Amino acid sequence: MINLDEVQFNILVASIIGDGEITKIYPNSRRINNSYREHYGTEQKNYRLWKQTFLPDLLYITPKSNTLRSKS
C-alpha cells in the first residue's frame, strides 16, 4: 500500500470521482489488476501534468493517447 499525504489522497479521490475511471479487466487480458486512467484533450494537458507532479510515483502520462494513468 502506498502512503499518501492528505493532499495526494484528496487529489486521487477527486480524480476517481470526477476525472477518470478505474479500468475493467476483460477476459483474456494480460493485466491481472485494475488501474486508473483519464483521457484528456490538448487544452487539459497542463492540468494533468500538474496533477502528476503530486503523484509522480503513482501516475504517468502516455502522450500518444493523451492519457494520465497508473500501473495496473
C-alpha positions in Angstrom: 0.0 0.0 0.0 1.3 3.4 -0.9 1.5 6.1 1.8 -0.2 9.3 0.6 -0.3 12.6 2.4 -3.6 14.4 2.7 -3.2 16.5 -0.5 -2.3 13.4 -2.5 -5.2 11.4 -1.1 -7.6 14.3 -1.9 -6.3 14.6 -5.5 -6.6 10.9 -6.0 -10.1 10.6 -4.6 -11.4 13.6 -6.5 -9.8 12.3 -9.7 -11.5 8.9 -9.4 -14.9 10.6 -8.7 -14.6 13.3 -11.4 -11.9 13.0 -14.0 -11.1 9.4 -14.7 -12.1 5.8 -14.3 -11.0 2.5 -12.8 -10.3 0.2 -15.7 -12.1 -3.1 -16.1 -10.2 -6.3 -16.6 -11.5 -8.1 -19.7 -11.4 -11.8 -20.4 -8.0 -12.8 -21.9 -6.4 -9.6 -20.8 -2.7 -9.6 -20.0 -3.4 -7.5 -16.9 -4.1 -9.1 -13.6 -5.0 -5.9 -11.7 -7.2 -2.9 -12.4 -5.7 0.5 -13.0 -6.7 4.2 -13.1 -6.9 6.1 -16.3 -8.2 9.5 -17.5 -8.1 10.7 -21.1 -7.7 14.4 -21.9 -7.6 16.9 -24.7 -4.6 19.1 -25.5 -6.2 22.0 -23.7 -6.2 20.0 -20.5 -2.6 18.7 -20.7 -1.2 21.2 -18.2 -3.8 20.3 -15.7 -2.8 16.6 -16.0 0.9 17.5 -15.7 0.1 19.5 -12.6 -1.8 16.5 -11.1 1.1 14.1 -11.9 3.5 16.3 -10.0 1.7 15.5 -6.8 1.7 11.7 -7.5 4.9 11.1 -9.5 5.3 7.5 -8.2 1.7 6.6 -9.0 0.7 8.4 -12.2 2.3 8.8 -15.5 1.3 10.3 -18.9 1.2 8.4 -22.2 1.4 11.3 -24.7 0.4 9.2 -27.8 -3.0 8.5 -26.3 -3.3 11.7 -24.2 -3.9 9.6 -21.1 -2.9 10.0 -17.4 -2.7 6.5 -15.9 -1.5 4.3 -13.1 0.3 1.0 -13.3 -2.0 -2.0 -13.1 
